[in-house]
Amino acid sequence: MSTPVLTDRQRETLSLIARHTEATGLPPTVRELAARLGGLSTNAVMELLERLERKGCLTRLPRKARGLVVTGEGLRALGGAS
């Protein structure tokens, strides 16, 4: 399977999620991501997350504020192991 091609913003977002999860044991909320991505709107962050999910890099757990999970595809796209 080929590694998904990510835009710079998508790579930055995925990296933030992976680093935050590794550092704290919990993924960031949409609002935390918005703040860390330079004050984007939560709607813009949701669009980024939807695109990452469509590319297979991210799984979102329904009805969970911290329901973001970087997949093996996402780790490969970041250059890490699965």
MIFI-594523 format. One record per residue: residue in three letters; x, y, z of N, C-alpha, C, CB in turn. Coordinates in steps of 0.2 Angstrom, whole numbers, padded with zeros to 4 digits, always signed. Glycine has a CB too. Layout:
<atoms>
alaXYZXYZXYZXYZ ...
</atoms>
This chain:
<atoms>
met+0004-0006+0000+0000+0000+0000+0004+0006+0000-0005+0000+0006 ser+0003+0011-0004+0007+0017-0004+0005+0022+0001+0006+0021-0011 thr+0010+0026+0003+0010+0030+0009+0006+0036+0006+0017+0033+0011 pro+0001+0039+0010-0003+0045+0008+0001+0051+0007-0009+0046+0012 val-0001+0055+0002+0003+0061+0001-0001+0066+0005+0003+0063-0007 leu+0003+0070+0009+0000+0075+0014+0002+0082+0012+0001+0073+0021 thr-0002+0087+0013+0000+0094+0012+0004+0096+0018-0007+0099+0011 asp+0007+0101+0018+0011+0103+0024+0007+0104+0030+0015+0110+0022 arg+0001+0107+0029-0004+0108+0035-0007+0102+0037-0010+0113+0032 gln-0008+0097+0033-0010+0090+0035-0005+0087+0039-0013+0086+0029 arg+0001+0087+0037+0007+0084+0040+0008+0087+0047+0013+0085+0036 glu+0007+0094+0047+0008+0098+0054+0003+0096+0059+0008+0105+0052 thr-0003+0095+0056-0009+0093+0061-0008+0086+0063-0016+0094+0057 leu-0006+0081+0059-0005+0075+0061+0000+0074+0066-0004+0070+0055 ser+0006+0078+0065+0011+0077+0069+0010+0080+0076+0017+0082+0066 leu+0006+0086+0076+0003+0088+0083-0001+0083+0086-0001+0095+0081 ile-0005+0080+0083-0009+0075+0086-0005+0069+0089-0015+0072+0081 ala+0000+0067+0085+0004+0061+0087+0008+0063+0093+0008+0059+0081 arg+0012+0069+0093+0016+0072+0098+0012+0073+0105+0020+0078+0096 his+0006+0076+0104+0002+0077+0110+0000+0071+0113-0004+0082+0108 thr-0002+0066+0109-0004+0060+0112+0002+0056+0115-0007+0055+0106 glu+0007+0056+0112+0013+0053+0115+0015+0056+0122+0019+0053+0110 ala+0015+0063+0122+0017+0067+0128+0012+0066+0134+0018+0074+0126 thr+0006+0066+0132+0001+0067+0138-0003+0060+0139-0004+0072+0136 gly-0003+0056+0134-0007+0050+0134-0014+0051+0132-0007+0048+0141 leu-0016+0057+0130-0022+0059+0127-0021+0063+0121-0027+0063+0132 pro-0025+0062+0116-0025+0067+0110-0028+0073+0111-0029+0063+0104 pro-0026+0078+0107-0029+0085+0109-0036+0086+0107-0024+0090+0105 thr-0039+0091+0109-0046+0092+0107-0046+0096+0101-0050+0096+0113 val-0051+0097+0097-0052+0101+0091-0050+0109+0093-0059+0101+0088 arg-0052+0111+0099-0050+0118+0101-0043+0119+0102-0054+0120+0107 glu-0040+0114+0105-0032+0114+0107-0029+0114+0100-0030+0108+0111 leu-0031+0110+0095-0028+0110+0089-0028+0116+0085-0031+0104+0084 ala-0034+0119+0086-0035+0126+0082-0031+0131+0085-0043+0128+0084 ala-0030+0131+0092-0025+0136+0095-0018+0135+0093-0026+0136+0102 arg-0016+0128+0092-0009+0127+0091-0007+0128+0083-0008+0119+0092 leu-0013+0128+0079-0012+0129+0072-0012+0136+0070-0017+0124+0068 gly-0011+0140+0075-0011+0148+0073-0018+0151+0073-0008+0149+0066 gly-0022+0148+0077-0029+0151+0078-0034+0150+0073-0028+0159+0079 leu-0033+0144+0070-0038+0142+0065-0045+0141+0068-0036+0135+0061 ser-0050+0142+0064-0057+0141+0067-0058+0133+0068-0062+0143+0062 thr-0062+0131+0073-0063+0124+0074-0066+0121+0068-0068+0123+0080 asn-0070+0125+0063-0072+0122+0057-0067+0120+0053-0077+0127+0054 ala-0062+0124+0052-0056+0123+0048-0052+0117+0050-0051+0129+0048 val-0052+0116+0057-0048+0110+0060-0052+0104+0058-0047+0111+0067 met-0059+0104+0059-0063+0099+0057-0062+0097+0050-0071+0100+0059 glu-0062+0101+0045-0061+0100+0038-0054+0096+0037-0061+0106+0034 leu-0049+0099+0041-0042+0095+0041-0043+0088+0043-0037+0099+0045 leu-0046+0087+0049-0047+0080+0052-0051+0076+0047-0051+0081+0058 glu-0056+0078+0044-0060+0074+0039-0055+0072+0033-0066+0078+0036 arg-0051+0077+0030-0047+0075+0025-0042+0069+0027-0043+0081+0022 leu-0039+0070+0033-0034+0065+0036-0038+0059+0037-0031+0068+0042 glu-0044+0059+0039-0048+0052+0040-0049+0049+0033-0054+0054+0043 arg-0051+0053+0028-0052+0050+0021-0046+0047+0018-0054+0056+0016 lys-0040+0050+0020-0033+0047+0017-0031+0041+0022-0028+0053+0018 gly-0035+0040+0027-0033+0034+0031-0028+0035+0036-0031+0028+0026 cys-0026+0041+0037-0021+0043+0042-0023+0044+0049-0017+0049+0040 leu-0030+0045+0050-0033+0046+0056-0040+0043+0057-0034+0054+0057 thr-0041+0041+0063-0048+0038+0065-0050+0042+0070-0047+0030+0067 arg-0057+0044+0069-0060+0048+0074-0066+0044+0078-0063+0055+0071 leu-0065+0044+0084-0070+0040+0088-0077+0045+0089-0068+0038+0095 pro-0082+0043+0087-0088+0047+0088-0090+0049+0095-0094+0043+0085 arg-0092+0055+0096-0095+0058+0102-0089+0058+0107-0100+0054+0105 lys-0083+0058+0105-0077+0059+0110-0074+0065+0109-0073+0053+0110 ala-0073+0070+0114-0069+0076+0113-0062+0075+0111-0070+0080+0119 arg-0059+0069+0114-0052+0067+0113-0052+0061+0109-0048+0067+0119 gly-0056+0060+0104-0057+0054+0100-0052+0053+0094-0064+0053+0099 leu-0046+0056+0094-0042+0056+0088-0037+0051+0089-0039+0063+0087 val-0036+0046+0084-0031+0041+0084-0027+0041+0077-0035+0034+0085 val-0021+0042+0078-0017+0042+0072-0016+0034+0070-0009+0045+0073 thr-0017+0033+0064-0017+0026+0061-0010+0024+0059-0022+0025+0056 gly-0009+0018+0058-0002+0015+0055+0000+0019+0049-0002+0008+0054 glu-0006+0020+0044-0005+0024+0038-0002+0031+0040-0011+0025+0034 gly-0005+0034+0045-0003+0041+0047+0004+0041+0050-0008+0043+0053 leu+0006+0036+0053+0013+0036+0056+0018+0035+0050+0014+0030+0061 arg+0016+0031+0045+0020+0030+0039+0021+0037+0035+0017+0024+0034 ala+0015+0040+0035+0015+0047+0031+0020+0052+0035+0008+0049+0031 leu+0020+0051+0042+0025+0055+0045+0032+0053+0045+0022+0056+0053 gly+0033+0047+0043+0040+0044+0042+0042+0040+0048+0045+0050+0042 gly+0037+0038+0052+0038+0033+0058+0036+0026+0056+0034+0035+0064 ala+0037+0022+0061+0035+0015+0060+0027+0014+0062+0039+0010+0064 ser+0024+0008+0059+0017+0007+0061+0017+0003+0067+0014+0004+0056 
</atoms>
